[in-house]
Amino acid sequence: MTTLTFAAAQSISIAGDLAGNIARHQHFMQVAAEQGVQLLVFPELSLTGYERGLAAQLAIAPDAAVLQPLRDFAREVGVTAVVGMPIRLSDTSPVLIGALTLGADGSLGVYSKQHLHPGEEVAFAPGSGGAPLIIGADTIALAVCADFTHADHAAMAAQSGAGIYAAGVLITAKGYDPDTALLQGYADAHSMVVLMANHGGATGGWESAGRSAVWASDGSLIAAAAGTGNQMVVARRNPAGWTGEVLVVEPA
């Protein structure tokens, strides 16, 4: 069994503050690098906050220059980061909920949320998903929030050969138990490790539950944050199996 370390970044986003949120992401990435993390997954729309009303004015092309410092930092510290951002694929295309993979090798991957929650259609259009990530011998399928509420999304990820299913989300206290039951069930049903990166605080008028988590491929819990706040849930695989750790990420 090869070694692998990945983590859920339970970050707090400030509404519309792209520059400030980039700096906060860099701090998380620095902490991740110090922990030997290879893949760091942030919550849904982590770079802007879950702000439907601001999405149209904040939406960018995935390769926009404003994200170049963050891409450069990912390469500098050697951490592949999946960050959330409203995106447009062309000047005239609709706004999508994007999960952008900023590769430690300088590459850029684009995933767009396929399934919208009721009400999201006022600000966003459904996306088309994206290719899985490959890190060493591991295949990682991405999901953004409502994607995972469709059982066929996780099933297709497993059929594609993914051994890890990584979801950036915004889940409230009311939705936490049913949503995490789904994710834990996918881990067991499809023999996939499942990661859930939730917001660390309120965003877009919603109170996040935090409690980001990682489940092993038999559905057992590897690690979970105890509540809200800036935290990092780290999962490490070594020849003996999986171990987990939760770190409080202090402000820079």
N, C-alpha and C positions, 0 to 999 in steps of 0.2 A: 504494500500500500504506500503510495507516494505521499509526501507531506503537502499540506495546503493550509493556508491561513486566510480566512476572509471574515468580514465584519459588517454589521449593520450600524450605520451612523445615525443615531437618534439626535438629530440636530434641531435647533430652534431657528426658524426663518423669520426675518423682519420684512414686513410687507413692502414689496416693491424695491427693496434696497439691494440691487444687484451687486454693486461694488462691495458693500458690507458683507453680504452673504457669501460672495466669492472669498473674501478674507477669512470668514468663519469656516468655510469648506477647506481652505488651505490649512487652517489650524488642525482640523480633524484629520486631514491627510498626513500632516506631520506626525501627529500622535500615532496614527495607524502605521506609518513607516517605522517608528520606533518600536512597535510591537511585532514587526515582521509581517504585517498584513499585505497580502498580494491583491486582494479585491475588496473595495469599500463601496457599499451601496447606500445611497442617501434616500430620503423620503420623496414622495410625489411632489413635484414642483418645488423642490428644496431651494433653488436659487432665487425664487421670487416670493415664496409663500404661496399657499393655495388661494390665490386672489383672482377670482373669476372676472371681477370688474376691471382689473389691470392687465389682464392677459393679452388683449389685442395690442396695447401700446408697448408691452414688454416683449412680445414675441420676436424671436430672431431666427436667422438661418442657423442651422447646427454648426456651421463652420465660421460663424461670425467672429470678427477680430476681438470683440469684447471678452470672449472666453479663452483667447489665446494664452493669457497669463496662467489661467487655471490648467490648461493643457500642458503648458511648459512645466508647471510645478509638479504635475502628476509624473512626468518623465523624470524630473529632477530627483524626486524622492522615491521613485520606483513603485508607485502604487497605482493600479488601475482603479478609477473611480467612476461610478455610475451616478450622474447628477440629474436632477429634475428641472425642466425648463419648458415654458411655452415656446413652440417653434412654428415656423412657416417653411415649407420646402421650396417655395418660390415667392416672388413678390405678390402674386395674385392668389396664392393658395390659402385655404382656411387655416385657422390656428389649431394646432394639435398639442396634446399633452405629451411632451417628449421625455425620454430617459436617454441621456447621452453618455456613451461610454468613452471616457478619456483614458486612452491606453497608456500604460507605463512605457510602451515603445513608441509613443507619439501618434498612434492611430486614433481614429474617431469612428465610433459606432453609433447608429441612430436607431432607436426603438420608439414607436409612437403608440400610445394607449389605444387599444382596439375597441374596448367596451366602455361606454360612458355611464355614469350614474345619472338618474333622473335629475334634470336641472342643469347638467353640465353642457347640454346642447346649446344653451344660450351663449356660451363663450367658446366652445370647442367643437370640432368635428371628430368623428371616429378616425383613428389611425389604422395602420396596416401591420403593426408589430415590427419585427425585425429579426435579424439573424441571431442565433445564440452566440455567447462568448466562448472562446476557447482559451483556457489557461493551463498550460502543460497538457496533461492527459485528461483534463476535466472539461466538460461541456456544461455551460450555465445558461439556462433560459431565463429571460426577464419577464416581469409582469408589472403593471402599474395599477394598483388598487382594484377597481371594479373588474379588471381582467380576470382576477383569480376567483371571482364569484361565479364564473362560468366554468363548469367542470371540464368542458372539452378543452379549455385553454391549457390547463395543467396536464390533461391526458395527452394532448398533442406535443407538449414539451417533452414528456416522458418518451413518447413514440419517436421523437427526433433524436433520442439518445442522451438527453440531458440528465445528469446525475444530481444537479443542483437547480433549484427553482428559487429565484430571488425577486422579491416584490418590494417596491417602494410604495408606501401607502399613506393615507390619512384615515385613521380609524379612531372613532370616539369611544367613550366608555360604554355607551349603549350597544355599539356594534362589536365590541372587542370579543366577547365570548363566542358569538356565532361565527365571526370571521376567522378567529384563530382556530376554531374547531374545524373549519374547512381546510385551512392550511396544514394543520397537523394531520388531518385525514389524508390529504394528498401525499404527504411524506410517507405514510404507512402504505397507502394503496398503490403508489407508483414507485416505491423504493427510491425516493429522491430526498436529498437533504433540502430543507426549505428554510429560507431566510425571509424575515419580515422587518423592514426598516420603517418605523413610524415617526411622525413628527414629535419633537420633544416638548412642544408647547402649543398654545392656541395659534390658529392661523385661519384667515379668511372667515372669521366669525364662528369657527368650530373649535371646540376644546378637545385636543388630541388626548388619547389615553396613554400615549407613550408605550411602555412595556414591549419594546421591540424584542424579537426572539428568533432563535434558530432551533429547528427540530431535526433530529437524525432521521435516517432513511427507514427506521422502524416506527417513527412517530414519537419517540421519546424526546424530551426536552434536553437540549444541550446547554442552553443558557438563555436568560431573559432579563431585561431591565426591570427593576422593581416598580418604577413609576415613570413620571415625566422628567424633563430636564435634559441637558446635554450629556448623553451617555454613548458608549460604544460597546456593542455586544460582539465579542470576538469568539470565533470557533476555530479550533486548530485540529487538524487531522495528522496523526502520526501512525506508525505501524501498530500501536496498541489500540487505536480507535480515536474517537473524538473527545476533546475536552473544551470547556467553555469558560469565559471570563467576562465580567462586565466592568467597564472602566467609567468613572466620572470624568468628563472632559471639561477641565476648568477653562475659563476664558483666557485668551492669549494675553 
